Amino acid sequence: MSNERLPASAAHEQFSALRRHVEAQILGQSELVERLLIALLADGHLLVEGAPGLAKTKAVKALATGLEGDFHRIQFTPDLLPADLTGTEIYRPQDGSFRFDKGPIFHNLLLADEVNRAPAKVQSALLEAMGERQVTVGRETYSLPPLFMVMATQNPIEQEGTYPLPEAQLDRFLMHVEVGYPDPETEKSILRLNREEAKTSESAATQQTLTQAAVFAARREVLDLFMSPDVEDYLVQLVTTSRNPSAYGGALADWLRFGASPRATLALDRCARARAWLKGQDYVSPEDIQAVALDVMRHRVLLSYQAEAEGRTAQAFVEELLSLVAVP
């Protein structure tokens, strides 16, 4: 296989600058920053889970400051209504007509903070927007912007007042990223950065904004990357084996209630391509697939009640798959 690297395109240079811009403000979370860029390149939505104070919201805001487009943050709460997200029709008494007032979901980048705190009707409205790129209010359907990305956060600690996200909605998320604590040295760097930011009201960094045209150009380049038939077969086998792992022993099959959907195949392909493109490669390798497989598949696998009772996790199931399926 060729080891040549892609010549740096204008879009690739802009994405590299955006990555430096975000990493300068978000220390110790390089994987989260990479996942944000992959989601942007793969035209997908991101679910980020982690304890409070791990810069989940700040990372999304840092990305928004370096990207051309409208950004809006909405705090999900148990009393949130669908109209608070989608907008509503307003009556105009002067002519007896109704005018649709667009809600925050019509922005290019939407940060859904603590998404699992909103009730089912709000989740249904978000589901249509994420899956169909449109919003239906009454009898009318409104298209969302061509560049549209939902970045949702949830807190795994406080479960009081939360609503588990339905499986259909989880499947709409391109990746489910789990964020951990930084190491002591990184935490000291965060402390020093926070002191410097507190001394000035100016933004942490200024840079050229990544244009929407560059995003669409980069997405085309991502889709043009070479993937060999053997690597493509490996990708598909990972997903299909998650539905029927009996060929690798009954123990793994006993863990499973439902495997990953075909949407996982599409997401794994897009994310592996985006990662390879960010690295400057001209091909997709099995390593690229393995690097994103956990985040792409962990929220798409449903374990059996027996496996849950034994303390098994979806992540452990995917890790076992990666160790069993032969690499080309």
C-alpha positions in Angstrom: 0.0 0.0 0.0 1.2 3.5 -0.8 2.6 5.6 2.0 2.3 8.8 0.1 0.6 11.8 1.7 -1.9 14.1 0.2 -0.6 17.4 -1.0 -1.9 20.0 1.4 -5.0 21.6 -0.1 -6.4 24.9 1.0 -9.2 23.2 2.8 -6.7 20.9 4.7 -4.6 23.9 5.7 -7.6 25.7 7.1 -8.7 22.6 9.0 -5.2 22.4 10.5 -5.4 26.0 11.6 -8.8 25.4 13.1 -7.4 22.4 15.0 -4.6 24.5 16.4 -7.0 27.2 17.4 -9.2 24.8 19.4 -6.4 22.9 21.0 -4.8 26.2 22.2 -8.0 26.7 24.3 -8.8 23.1 25.2 -5.8 21.5 26.8 -5.6 17.7 27.3 -8.6 16.9 25.1 -6.9 16.3 21.8 -9.1 13.3 21.1 -12.3 15.3 21.7 -11.0 18.0 19.3 -10.2 15.4 16.7 -13.7 13.9 17.0 -15.3 17.4 16.6 -13.4 17.9 13.3 -14.2 14.4 12.2 -17.9 15.0 12.8 -17.7 18.2 10.8 -15.9 16.5 7.9 -18.3 13.5 8.0 -21.4 15.7 8.1 -22.7 14.1 11.3 -23.7 14.8 14.8 -21.7 14.3 18.0 -22.8 13.1 21.4 -20.2 13.9 24.1 -20.4 12.4 27.6 -18.3 13.2 30.6 -18.3 14.5 34.1 -18.9 18.2 34.8 -15.9 20.5 34.3 -14.2 18.7 31.4 -14.5 21.5 28.9 -17.2 19.8 26.8 -19.1 22.9 26.2 -16.0 25.1 25.9 -14.6 22.8 23.2 -17.8 23.3 21.1 -17.7 27.0 21.6 -14.0 27.1 20.6 -14.9 25.3 17.4 -17.7 27.7 16.7 -15.5 30.8 17.0 -13.2 29.4 14.3 -15.9 28.4 11.9 -18.0 30.6 9.6 -21.7 30.2 10.5 -24.3 30.8 13.1 -23.9 29.2 16.5 -26.5 28.8 19.3 -26.4 27.0 22.6 -29.6 25.8 24.2 -29.9 24.3 27.7 -32.1 21.3 27.7 -34.4 21.1 30.8 -37.4 19.0 31.8 -39.8 21.8 31.0 -38.5 22.5 27.5 -41.1 22.5 24.8 -40.6 21.5 21.1 -41.4 25.1 20.0 -38.5 26.3 22.2 -36.3 24.3 19.8 -38.0 24.5 16.4 -39.8 27.8 16.6 -43.5 28.6 16.4 -46.1 30.2 14.2 -47.1 33.7 15.4 -50.5 35.2 14.6 -50.4 38.6 12.8 -53.7 40.4 13.6 -53.1 43.2 11.0 -53.7 40.8 8.1 -55.0 37.7 9.9 -52.1 35.5 8.8 -49.5 33.4 10.6 -45.8 33.9 10.4 -43.3 31.2 11.3 -40.6 32.5 13.8 -37.6 30.1 13.5 -36.1 28.6 16.6 -32.5 28.0 17.6 -32.4 24.7 15.6 -32.1 26.7 12.4 -28.5 27.7 13.2 -25.5 26.0 11.5 -24.1 24.8 14.8 -26.4 23.8 17.7 -25.0 22.9 21.1 -27.6 20.8 22.9 -26.3 21.0 26.5 -27.4 18.1 28.8 -29.6 16.7 26.0 -30.9 13.9 28.1 -32.8 16.3 30.4 -35.5 17.1 27.8 -38.7 15.1 27.5 -39.8 12.8 24.7 -41.6 15.5 22.5 -38.5 17.6 22.4 -36.3 14.6 21.5 -38.7 13.8 18.7 -38.3 17.3 17.2 -34.6 17.0 17.5 -34.7 13.5 15.9 -36.4 14.8 12.8 -33.9 17.6 12.5 -30.9 15.3 12.9 -32.2 12.5 10.6 -34.0 14.4 7.9 -32.4 17.9 8.1 -35.8 19.5 8.3 -38.4 20.7 10.8 -42.1 20.2 10.6 -44.4 22.6 12.3 -48.1 22.2 11.8 -48.6 21.5 8.1 -45.4 23.1 6.9 -41.9 21.6 6.6 -38.8 23.8 6.7 -35.4 22.8 5.5 -32.3 23.3 7.7 -29.1 25.0 6.5 -26.8 22.9 4.3 -24.2 23.1 7.0 -26.0 21.8 10.1 -24.4 20.0 13.0 -25.7 19.1 16.5 -23.2 18.7 19.3 -24.9 17.3 22.3 -23.5 16.8 25.8 -24.7 14.7 28.7 -23.6 14.1 32.2 -23.2 10.4 33.3 -23.3 11.2 37.0 -26.5 13.0 37.8 -29.4 10.8 36.6 -32.2 12.5 38.6 -34.4 14.4 36.2 -33.0 12.8 33.1 -34.6 10.9 30.2 -32.6 8.1 28.5 -32.2 8.9 24.9 -34.2 6.5 22.6 -32.2 4.0 20.6 -33.5 5.6 17.3 -32.1 8.9 18.3 -28.8 7.5 19.6 -28.4 5.9 16.1 -28.6 9.4 14.6 -25.4 10.4 16.3 -22.3 9.8 14.2 -20.2 9.2 17.3 -20.6 8.9 21.0 -17.4 10.3 22.6 -16.6 9.7 26.3 -14.3 12.3 27.8 -12.0 11.5 30.8 -10.0 13.6 33.3 -6.7 15.1 32.2 -3.4 14.0 33.7 -1.7 16.1 36.5 0.7 17.9 34.2 -2.1 18.9 31.8 -4.2 20.1 34.7 -1.4 22.4 35.8 -1.2 23.8 32.2 -5.0 24.3 32.4 -4.5 26.2 35.7 -2.0 28.5 34.1 -4.1 29.1 31.0 -7.1 30.0 33.2 -5.0 32.6 35.1 -3.9 34.1 31.8 -7.4 34.2 30.4 -8.6 35.9 33.7 -6.2 38.7 33.2 -7.6 39.8 29.9 -11.1 40.1 28.4 -9.7 39.5 24.9 -10.3 36.2 23.1 -7.7 33.5 23.6 -6.7 33.3 20.0 -7.5 35.0 16.7 -7.3 33.2 13.4 -8.8 33.2 10.0 -12.3 31.7 10.1 -12.9 28.4 8.4 -15.4 29.1 5.6 -18.3 26.9 4.8 -17.0 26.6 1.2 -13.8 25.1 2.7 -15.9 22.6 4.7 -17.8 21.4 1.7 -14.6 21.2 -0.3 -12.9 19.1 2.4 -15.9 16.8 2.5 -15.5 16.1 -1.2 -11.8 15.4 -0.7 -12.6 13.0 2.2 -15.0 11.0 0.0 -12.3 10.7 -2.8 -9.8 8.9 -0.5 -8.8 5.5 -1.7 -10.1 2.5 0.3 -8.9 -1.0 -0.9 -11.5 -3.8 -1.2 -9.9 -5.7 1.6 -10.2 -2.7 4.0 -13.8 -2.2 2.9 -14.5 -5.8 3.6 -12.9 -5.5 7.0 -15.1 -2.4 7.8 -18.3 -4.2 6.8 -17.4 -7.4 8.7 -16.9 -5.5 11.9 -20.4 -4.1 11.7 -22.1 -7.3 10.5 -20.3 -9.4 13.1 -21.8 -7.1 15.8 -25.2 -8.5 14.8 -24.1 -12.2 14.7 -21.0 -12.8 16.7 -21.7 -16.6 17.1 -18.9 -17.5 14.6 -16.5 -16.3 17.3 -18.1 -18.3 20.2 -21.3 -18.5 22.1 -20.0 -16.4 25.0 -19.9 -13.2 22.9 -23.3 -14.0 21.3 -24.8 -14.2 24.8 -23.8 -10.6 25.4 -25.9 -9.3 22.5 -29.6 -8.2 22.2 -29.2 -6.1 19.0 -26.2 -5.3 16.9 -25.2 -2.1 15.0 -27.4 -0.9 12.2 -26.3 -0.2 8.5 -26.1 3.4 9.6 -23.0 2.3 11.6 -21.4 1.0 8.4 -21.9 4.4 6.8 -20.7 6.3 9.9 -17.6 4.0 10.2 -16.7 4.7 6.6 -17.1 8.4 6.9 -15.2 8.7 10.2 -12.3 6.5 9.1 -12.0 8.6 5.9 -12.1 11.9 7.8 -9.4 10.7 10.2 -7.2 9.6 7.4 -7.7 12.9 5.6 -6.8 14.9 8.8 -3.6 12.9 9.0 -2.8 13.8 5.4 -3.0 10.3 4.0 -4.2 9.4 0.5 -5.8 6.1 1.6 -7.8 4.7 4.5 -6.0 2.0 6.6 -7.4 -0.5 9.1 -5.8 1.6 11.8 -8.1 4.5 10.9 -11.2 2.2 11.2 -10.0 0.8 14.5 -9.3 4.3 15.9 -12.9 5.4 15.5 -14.8 2.1 15.9 -15.4 2.5 19.6 -17.0 5.9 19.3 -19.0 4.9 16.2 -20.4 1.6 17.6 -20.6 1.8 21.4 -24.0 3.6 21.3 -25.4 1.4 18.5 -25.0 -2.0 20.3 -27.7 -3.1 22.8 -26.5 -5.8 25.3 -28.7 -8.6 26.7 -30.1 -8.3 30.1 -27.8 -11.1 31.2 -24.7 -9.2 30.0 -25.9 -6.0 31.8 -26.5 -8.0 35.0 -22.9 -9.3 34.8 -21.5 -5.8 34.4 -20.7 -6.1 30.7 -20.5 -2.9 28.7 -21.0 -2.1 25.0 -17.5 -0.7 24.9 -16.1 -4.1 26.0 -18.2 -5.8 23.4 -16.8 -3.6 20.6 -13.2 -4.1 21.9 -13.7 -7.8 21.8 -14.9 -7.6 18.2 -11.8 -5.6 17.3 -9.6 -8.3 18.8 -11.4 -11.1 17.0 -12.1 -9.9 13.5 -9.0 -10.5 11.3 -7.2 -7.4 10.1 -6.3 -7.3 6.4 
